[in-house]
Amino acid sequence: MRVVLIHRYFWPDTPPYAHILRDIAVHLGANGHEVRVLTCQPSYNRSAAGRAPRSERLAPGVEVRRWSVLPDRRSGILKLLSLVLFCIRLLLARRQLADADVVMAASTPPIVVAKLAERLARRRGTRFVYHKQDVYPDVVVSPGIMRAGRTASFLRRMDARTEHRAARVVVLSEDMAVTVVSRGARKERVVTINNFDPWPDEPDRTALDPSTVGGRPPVRSHGYVHVAFAGNLGRFQNLETVFAAMVLLRDDPRVRFDFFGDGPLRGELEAIVSAQQLSGVRIHGYRPSGEVAHFLRREADLGIVSLAPGVIRAAYPSKTMSYLRNGCPVLAVVEADSELARTITASGAGLHVDPTDPRALVAALRQVADRPSDLTGAGERARSLYREKFSAERQLGRWHELFVDACASGAGR
């Protein structure tokens, strides 16, 4: 096959999807296919910003073309201009798309690039694969970031047409699949392939420590329940519930919180910690993936995955994979009838809590503090769940099958 992968961010940039897409490209190349990646220069990765090769052979069968980008990391206007420039370059990239058998684009940045890629593929009689990291605009309407008005309806109809015309629509969960089908996508063309943890696998030195159980310290060996949040501090994450629970636990020394990551709500978190004098909360900001993984293996008793009500129908938190892979039990603060909550509770890899009730979160953490034995073996069950359902080896094999199937079918022609 000749495959073209299109996305604004690609390795060595730091967004998780930039690394996931690299692994997909390399895997397809290793299986004998010709892969061309159309992307931009890194902008999140400050050490490589604007300095990656404009064109390179990344791996056997994999060529990458990077276009220049405006320094848009801290400017919404410049980010919009960079997106417009990226779209213009795609329109001019006739030679790179002319001989493709399959073209794939993702839903981020929201829907525009995917819409353009689908149209370019259709004009050339090429199959189009739509990789949906989220369902837009549902993912911003649910938490109230966008009003459910005419603009949202227009964007939903536009994205639904892209889904309907795609040879395959890849989503991350069955919840997302139900949402996409309800918008008019053909059920037989919707495929669920969740993300995997994209960061390099490092030796787990905790497994060599005789004081640990199953490669990690026994729960509360440090005298308290250690809760980690590793990811974007954004408005999708239902952090209001988490922050409220932290305040309620202010005088309980048995529960501590560590936050890794940046985002729009970091300032609010810092203000709450300062005003409420929350000595049991530490804010680390962005840290390298290896450092976070080491913390999850050695220190964390639970990793919080929280989403605003309704968002789980349109997205799936990628931090879940990092927790599971590193043997950190998951505290899922999402709807009980979601795939995520059912998976975590059925596997015994963590706990589930109502996302609308801070006191329920407080009660769950105090119960673990009172009965730490409730999490005995949960770390190893988390690792097993990752290996069985979400490992890179498993998911990359499914990606290869999907491209072969999409290329062999008549859909999208």
PATI-491727 format. One record per residue (C-alpha): x, y, z; residue in three letters. Coordinates in steps of 0.001 Angstrom, whole numbers, plus 500000, padded with zeros to 6 digits. Layout:
REM residues N
XYZALA/...
This chain:
REM residues 413
500000500000500000MET/500904503640499589ARG/499671505427502717VAL/499626509166503462VAL/499286510231507099LEU/498313513849507730ILE/498548515654511041HIS/499652519025512310ARG/501863517486515040TYR/504370514681514570PHE/507488513344516270TRP/509755514819517649PRO/506984517102518883ASP/505693516222522353THR/501863515759522106PRO/501063512060522711PRO/499386511666519318TYR/502569512884517608ALA/504339509807519024HIS/501429507436518415ILE/501314508449514739LEU/505064507888514438ARG/504680504337515778ASP/501824503665513342ILE/503930504947510437ALA/507004502916511409VAL/504915499772511894HIS/503312500109508462LEU/506736500706506904GLY/508158497652508654ALA/505372495595507073ASN/506429496577503582GLY/504173499547502869HIS/505177502975501574GLU/504266505654504102VAL/504397509410503620ARG/503764511756506566VAL/502682515339505883LEU/503126517494508964THR/504685520663510379CYS/507818521570512280GLN/507637520882516036PRO/506254523695518152SER/505532522118521567TYR/508978520534521820ASN/511094523600522513ARG/514376521751522022SER/513384520839518444ALA/511057523753517560ALA/511609524650513908GLY/514772522566513692ARG/513607519096512619ALA/514605518047509074PRO/512273519449506424ARG/512354516068504721SER/513705512801506060GLU/513486509053505759ARG/512415508222509286LEU/512506504433508897ALA/512381501875506081PRO/509440502819503891GLY/508615505985505896VAL/509193509488504531GLU/508327512634506481VAL/507704516075505018ARG/507626518937507542ARG/506420522384506612TRP/507469525507508487SER/505151526859511163VAL/504675530165512945LEU/505885530405516564PRO/502357529828517825ASP/502847528019521131ARG/501456530892523246ARG/499179532670520799SER/495699531534519769GLY/495726533852516757ILE/499074532556515499LEU/497892528990516098LYS/494870529661513884LEU/497122531179511196LEU/499401528125511364SER/496376525880510844LEU/495312527942507814VAL/498828527728506348LEU/498860523968506920PHE/495589523630505020CYS/496936525729502134ILE/500009523525501903ARG/497814520441501834LEU/495878521929498923LEU/499161522395497071LEU/500497518932497943ALA/499169517243494812ARG/502279515214494130ARG/502409513820497681GLN/498775512672497458LEU/498520511675493804ALA/499560508012494120ASP/498109507234497573ALA/495942504175498177ASP/494819505377501610VAL/494877508815503253VAL/494387509250507003MET/493839512379509086ALA/492795512865512702ALA/490107514964514342SER/492623517277515996THR/492956520145515216PRO/489141520026515275PRO/487631518656512034ILE/489083521175509537VAL/492163519217508438VAL/490185515958508340ALA/487499517611506226LYS/490074518899503764LEU/491945515574503653ALA/488709513670502972GLU/487836516020500129ARG/491289515761498572LEU/491178511967498850ALA/487710511817497300ARG/488778513927494327ARG/491608511495493644ARG/489496508372494141GLY/491510507483497233THR/490171505829500384ARG/490043508039503481PHE/490466506892507094VAL/489238509270509794TYR/491029508795513131HIS/488871510436515785LYS/490743511345518947GLN/487543513056520018ASP/484062513704518658VAL/483748517389517865TYR/481967519627518782PRO/480346517277521321ASP/483576517197523332VAL/483416520977523940VAL/479628521288524189VAL/479315518764527050SER/481514520718529522PRO/480016524038528439GLY/483065525351526598ILE/480852525889523529MET/477158526672523582ARG/474786524142522041ALA/473563526596519407GLY/473682527129515675ARG/477468527134515439THR/477732523795517232ALA/474978522324515040SER/476724523510511877PHE/480074522026512976LEU/478393518743513959ARG/476750518420510544ARG/480014519217508770MET/481995516645510748ASP/479216514067510388ALA/479511514349506597ARG/483231513630506856THR/482460510563508985GLU/479775509368506578HIS/482084509585503553ARG/485098507923505189ALA/486055504380504267ALA/486784503793507960ARG/486148505863511081VAL/488450504867513939VAL/487331505760517468VAL/488818505069520887LEU/485863503467522671SER/482461501925522206GLU/480953505047523776ASP/482490507147521006MET/481326504603518413ALA/477718504962519594VAL/478002508756519346THR/479477508643515831VAL/476870506180514553VAL/474085508323516029SER/475406511182513871ARG/474992509165510682GLY/478254507244510254ALA/477845503781508756ARG/478106501282511578LYS/480009498731509484GLU/482731501296508813ARG/483269502343512440VAL/486195500572514126VAL/487285500851517768THR/491060500959518313ILE/492096502677521509ASN/495399504494521922ASN/498411502930523578PHE/500897504565525922ASP/503319506170523427PRO/506280506852525697TRP/509477504764525563PRO/509441501741527829ASP/512043502045530583GLU/513287499244532842PRO/511126498948535947ASP/513816498928538609ARG/511168498580541318THR/510825494933540299ALA/514366494380541624LEU/513548495793545049ASP/512716492998547528PRO/510684495450549644SER/508088495785546902THR/505147493579546001VAL/504550492881542319GLY/507083495540541322GLY/505589498387543386ARG/505480499323547085PRO/502601497973549150PRO/499720500462549407VAL/500359503069552117ARG/503860501823552873SER/504627505558552990HIS/501870506161555560GLY/499214507727553343TYR/497247507233550120VAL/499199508831547294HIS/496971510095544443VAL/498470511200541122ALA/497030513250538278PHE/499231513168535160ALA/497955515060532134GLY/496425518256530853ASN/494980520564533502LEU/492152521586531211GLY/488437522252531171ARG/487459518773529940PHE/488930517060532992GLN/486246517875535586ASN/488951519240537851LEU/486374521229539803GLU/485245517973541432THR/488845516972542175VAL/489693520410543600PHE/486583520372545807ALA/487541516946547154ALA/491054518201547930MET/489615521018550040VAL/487322518621551883LEU/490363516424552620LEU/492451519367553816ARG/492658518142557405ASP/493107514453556561ASP/496853513667556457PRO/496144510174555103ARG/495572511436551519VAL/498064513352549362ARG/497876514596545778PHE/500556515102543112ASP/499763516927539855PHE/501927516522536745PHE/501167518639533677GLY/500142522113532617ASP/496993523669531223GLY/494408526430531590PRO/493456525446535151LEU/496947525276536619ARG/496624528850537905GLY/493338528015539596GLU/494895524925541177LEU/497822526954542509GLU/495453529586543897ALA/493344526966545727ILE/496407525265547192VAL/497728528612548430SER/494438530010549751ALA/493416526773551477GLN/496966525979552654GLN/496782522467551258LEU/500081521026552482SER/499158517609551053GLY/499126518832547435VAL/502204519158545205ARG/502205520721541734ILE/505073519619539494HIS/504127521159536130GLY/505328519476532961TYR/507866516729533622ARG/509550514266531209PRO/507540511111530584SER/510186508872532155GLY/510096510841535390GLU/506300510651535552VAL/506378506907534795ALA/508885506347537597HIS/506614508227540013PHE/503592506178538958LEU/505512502936539522ARG/507166503882542792ARG/504908506345544592GLU/501322506518543340ALA/498617504357544867ASP/495932505680542506LEU/495890507649539251GLY/492917509951538733ILE/491119509896535378VAL/488369512505535509SER/486167513946532779LEU/483332516462532841ALA/479924514752532614PRO/479128513775529022GLY/482685514070527705VAL/483276510303527979ILE/480799509876525083ARG/483081511961522863ALA/486620511207524105ALA/488754508728526030TYR/491503510005528388PRO/494911508863527165SER/496427509123530648LYS/494537505903531440THR/497049503953529357MET/500048505431531171SER/498565504540534539TYR/497758500978533522LEU/501066500327531813ARG/502975501469534912ASN/500874499376537269GLY/499066502325538837CYS/495436501500539745PRO/492931503882538153VAL/490441506052540021LEU/487877506674537260ALA/485784509770537972VAL/483371509243535061VAL/479843507967534437GLU/479147504463535745ALA/477662503275532436ASP/480777504228530438SER/483146501688528928GLU/486002503097530997LEU/484206502639534323ALA/483034499141533397ARG/486504498081532265THR/488272499338535384ILE/485793497831537846THR/485376494506536027ALA/489139493967535810SER/489802494986539416GLY/492367497526538155ALA/490958500384540204GLY/487849502176541434LEU/484956504180540008HIS/483408507362541438VAL/480431509535540420ASP/481872512549538514PRO/479278514980539894THR/479860514362543619ASP/483082515546545337PRO/481972513890548558ARG/481814510518546800ALA/485438511020545762LEU/486354511921549340VAL/484573508826550641ALA/486379506567548148ALA/489800507915549130LEU/489055507638552845ARG/487907504059552340GLN/491249503214550720VAL/492995504930553624ALA/490952502863556092ASP/491225499590554134ARG/494348499674551942PRO/493932495948551380SER/491105496817548960ASP/493797497655546396LEU/495952494591546994THR/496936493224543585GLY/495270496097541706ALA/498617497288540345GLY/499408493966538714GLU/495857493701537412ARG/496344497144535846ALA/499470495929534056ARG/497666492811532857SER/494754494873531541LEU/497151497061529571TYR/498966494085528083ARG/495737492343527106GLU/493784495305525694LYS/495939498367525089PHE/499584497462524449SER/501342498949521431ALA/502001495487519989GLU/498313494624520055ARG/497049497950518759GLN/499634498356515996LEU/498688494939514673GLY/495080496078514519ARG/496123499248512688TRP/497879497192510029HIS/494793495022509568GLU/492599498110509302LEU/494663499705506523PHE/494818496461504570VAL/491059496024504947ASP/490315499636503970ALA/492561499360500902CYS/490942496094499824ALA/487386497360500182SER/485543499475497681GLY/484440501921500365ALA/485561505478499869GLY/486164505153496157ARG/
